[in-house]
Amino acid sequence: MSRHLKGPRVAVVGATGLVGREILDCLESLPRLCGELLPFSSGRDPGAAVAFRGRKVRAPGISRAALKSADLVFMVSSDEVSLAHSRALAASGVWVIDDSAAFRMDKDVPLVIPEVNADALSPRKRLIAGPNCTVTGPAVAGFPIAKAAGARAVRISSYQAVSGAGREALEEFARQLAELRPGADGWRGLASRMRRLKAKALPRPIALNVIPQVGSFDDEGHSGEETKVSRELRKIWGMPGLRVSVSAVRVPVLRGHSVAFWLETRRPVSPARAWKLLRGRPGIVCHPKGYATARDVHGTGGVEVSRIRAGTSPAELCLWVVSDNLLKGAASNSVQIAELLLKKGWLR
């Protein structure tokens, strides 16, 4: 347990994971939001601990009684953990911001990106879902345009970082890169070593490769990620009839999801008009000249937009959108929600 300052008592379930550690980094400088920290691990490591505000804080396995003593709980663990605890905690009066997929499509649970649908928050709904890390970029970048000109259809091709699959995938990626280190046999030897790579955390070896599968496939050939992005975008934008097509691809990038994004509007919008709609919007960084890459957004909390151009008709725009999947795609989005609760006076 961290030293108590004036501010809410905040628990982080999954504090030792990739997103959990990012949440702790966000909370470090926000004493009004976190006066006292209760970090919890998955329970697999009895000696787990995290660093917070200059101190080492023990992160034990989950305790429902300890969680009920918190004012706010960040759930950054598995769907199973969230299903076991989140609804009961919210019913007891604790605010719960859940980054898993467990409740995103529940009609009674708001799915929130503050720049898009902060009005979905309610003092009567203490369980709040955070979005899939892939949908965040296009949802934020496309919303001002869709709001101004309507939206008829969306097509998304995502290029997703390995960190989106968790620590085991990152460690597997690192091992594969080590196995491909340069040798005297040149590129022919490299090709031979690539064929010998083994994969466990991901469906195929990811080093020097791309994998057109993120999640398992359904009977129609859609991957789990593709289905999540389609459904969540409709809910976040409040457009249940929106046509959405998604292709999700894992690429050999450590951090930062990139999205090629086609938006078909109900009324024509020129690229120049689109830039005007996006410029100055909270959370959006515009690159009317040049472009941003996954490497550029590492460690940032914004959604960066570039390469806006006309599509196949005056009512279609093409955009390139990148964002940090661990921050805006997860941790910083959740912290932004908590800050809104505090600002509204709902989180005490």
Solvent accessible surface area in square Angstrom, and as a share of the most:
residue,aa,sasa,rsa
1,M,118,0.53
2,S,11,0.07
3,R,161,0.59
4,H,116,0.52
5,L,72,0.36
6,K,191,0.81
7,G,27,0.26
8,P,4,0.03
9,R,58,0.21
10,V,0,0.00
11,A,0,0.00
12,V,0,0.00
13,V,1,0.01
14,G,9,0.09
15,A,0,0.00
16,T,28,0.17
17,G,24,0.23
18,L,41,0.21
19,V,27,0.16
20,G,0,0.00
21,R,104,0.38
22,E,26,0.12
23,I,0,0.00
24,L,6,0.03
25,D,92,0.47
26,C,28,0.17
27,L,0,0.00
28,E,62,0.28
29,S,89,0.57
30,L,50,0.25
31,P,63,0.40
32,R,173,0.63
33,L,2,0.01
34,C,0,0.00
35,G,0,0.00
36,E,17,0.08
37,L,0,0.00
38,L,10,0.05
39,P,3,0.02
40,F,7,0.03
41,S,3,0.02
42,S,61,0.39
43,G,41,0.39
44,R,210,0.77
45,D,80,0.42
46,P,114,0.71
47,G,61,0.58
48,A,8,0.06
49,A,25,0.20
50,V,3,0.02
51,A,77,0.59
52,F,2,0.01
53,R,63,0.23
54,G,85,0.82
55,R,97,0.35
56,K,166,0.70
57,V,3,0.02
58,R,149,0.54
59,A,0,0.00
60,P,34,0.21
61,G,34,0.32
62,I,51,0.26
63,S,44,0.28
64,R,92,0.34
65,A,79,0.62
66,A,31,0.24
67,L,0,0.00
68,K,107,0.45
69,S,53,0.34
70,A,6,0.05
71,D,54,0.28
72,L,0,0.00
73,V,0,0.00
74,F,1,0.00
75,M,1,0.00
76,V,22,0.13
77,S,39,0.25
78,S,47,0.31
79,D,54,0.28
80,E,123,0.55
81,V,34,0.20
82,S,1,0.01
83,L,108,0.54
84,A,58,0.45
85,H,32,0.14
86,S,0,0.00
87,R,117,0.43
88,A,46,0.36
89,L,0,0.00
90,A,16,0.12
91,A,92,0.71
92,S,59,0.38
93,G,35,0.34
94,V,6,0.04
95,W,3,0.01
96,V,0,0.00
97,I,1,0.01
98,D,0,0.00
99,D,23,0.12
100,S,8,0.05
101,A,31,0.24
102,A,28,0.22
103,F,7,0.03
104,R,18,0.07
105,M,95,0.42
106,D,39,0.20
107,K,176,0.74
108,D,79,0.41
109,V,5,0.03
110,P,11,0.07
111,L,2,0.01
112,V,0,0.00
113,I,0,0.00
114,P,20,0.13
115,E,33,0.15
116,V,17,0.10
117,N,17,0.09
118,A,28,0.22
119,D,133,0.69
120,A,40,0.31
121,L,13,0.07
122,S,16,0.10
123,P,56,0.35
124,R,205,0.75
125,K,84,0.35
126,R,80,0.29
127,L,12,0.06
128,I,1,0.00
129,A,0,0.00
130,G,1,0.01
131,P,2,0.01
132,N,9,0.05
133,C,27,0.16
134,T,2,0.01
135,V,0,0.00
136,T,0,0.00
137,G,2,0.02
138,P,0,0.00
139,A,0,0.00
140,V,3,0.02
141,A,0,0.00
142,G,0,0.00
143,F,30,0.13
144,P,8,0.05
145,I,0,0.00
146,A,2,0.02
147,K,139,0.59
148,A,44,0.34
149,A,5,0.04
150,G,14,0.13
151,A,7,0.05
152,R,92,0.34
153,A,7,0.05
154,V,1,0.01
155,R,94,0.34
156,I,4,0.02
157,S,20,0.13
158,S,0,0.00
159,Y,71,0.27
160,Q,2,0.01
161,A,0,0.00
162,V,0,0.00
163,S,5,0.03
164,G,34,0.33
165,A,43,0.33
166,G,24,0.24
167,R,102,0.37
168,E,131,0.59
169,A,0,0.00
170,L,35,0.18
171,E,82,0.37
172,E,7,0.03
173,F,9,0.04
174,A,58,0.45
175,R,135,0.49
176,Q,3,0.01
177,L,80,0.40
178,A,53,0.41
179,E,89,0.40
180,L,13,0.06
181,R,164,0.60
182,P,133,0.84
183,G,42,0.40
184,A,121,0.93
185,D,80,0.41
186,G,40,0.38
187,W,176,0.62
188,R,171,0.63
189,G,8,0.08
190,L,52,0.26
191,A,32,0.24
192,S,34,0.22
193,R,41,0.15
194,M,64,0.29
195,R,184,0.67
196,R,149,0.54
197,L,12,0.06
198,K,167,0.71
199,A,38,0.29
200,K,188,0.80
201,A,41,0.32
202,L,16,0.08
203,P,66,0.41
204,R,155,0.56
205,P,31,0.19
206,I,0,0.00
207,A,1,0.00
208,L,98,0.49
209,N,56,0.29
210,V,86,0.49
211,I,3,0.02
212,P,97,0.61
213,Q,45,0.20
214,V,11,0.07
215,G,43,0.42
216,S,89,0.57
217,F,107,0.45
218,D,68,0.35
219,D,156,0.81
220,E,143,0.64
221,G,47,0.45
222,H,88,0.39
223,S,1,0.00
224,G,24,0.23
225,E,14,0.06
226,E,20,0.09
227,T,35,0.20
228,K,80,0.34
229,V,1,0.00
230,S,14,0.09
231,R,131,0.48
232,E,2,0.01
233,L,0,0.00
234,R,62,0.23
235,K,60,0.25
236,I,5,0.02
237,W,14,0.05
238,G,58,0.56
239,M,46,0.20
240,P,118,0.74
241,G,71,0.68
242,L,8,0.04
243,R,142,0.52
244,V,22,0.13
245,S,63,0.41
246,V,16,0.09
247,S,59,0.38
248,A,1,0.01
249,V,24,0.14
250,R,15,0.05
251,V,18,0.11
252,P,47,0.30
253,V,49,0.28
254,L,105,0.52
255,R,34,0.12
256,G,1,0.01
257,H,4,0.02
258,S,9,0.06
259,V,4,0.02
260,A,17,0.13
261,F,1,0.01
262,W,79,0.28
263,L,0,0.00
264,E,43,0.19
265,T,1,0.00
266,R,131,0.48
267,R,128,0.47
268,P,98,0.62
269,V,11,0.07
270,S,58,0.37
271,P,40,0.25
272,A,64,0.50
273,R,121,0.44
274,A,0,0.00
275,W,25,0.09
276,K,137,0.58
277,L,30,0.15
278,L,0,0.00
279,R,131,0.48
280,G,76,0.73
281,R,81,0.30
282,P,97,0.61
283,G,31,0.29
284,I,18,0.09
285,V,66,0.38
286,C,31,0.19
287,H,49,0.22
288,P,76,0.48
289,K,184,0.78
290,G,53,0.51
291,Y,139,0.53
292,A,1,0.01
293,T,51,0.30
294,A,11,0.08
295,R,214,0.78
296,D,81,0.42
297,V,0,0.00
298,H,98,0.44
299,G,45,0.43
300,T,50,0.29
301,G,38,0.37
302,G,13,0.12
303,V,0,0.00
304,E,18,0.08
305,V,0,0.00
306,S,1,0.00
307,R,125,0.46
308,I,14,0.07
309,R,91,0.33
310,A,64,0.50
311,G,26,0.25
312,T,134,0.78
313,S,48,0.31
314,P,102,0.64
315,A,23,0.18
316,E,10,0.04
317,L,1,0.01
318,C,11,0.07
319,L,3,0.02
320,W,61,0.21
321,V,1,0.01
322,V,1,0.00
323,S,3,0.02
324,D,0,0.00
325,N,2,0.01
326,L,13,0.07
327,L,17,0.09
328,K,2,0.01
329,G,1,0.01
330,A,5,0.04
331,A,0,0.00
332,S,17,0.11
333,N,1,0.01
334,S,2,0.01
335,V,6,0.04
336,Q,52,0.23
337,I,0,0.00
338,A,0,0.00
339,E,69,0.31
340,L,39,0.20
341,L,0,0.00
342,L,32,0.16
343,K,173,0.73
344,K,91,0.39
345,G,28,0.27
346,W,64,0.23
347,L,4,0.02
348,R,213,0.78
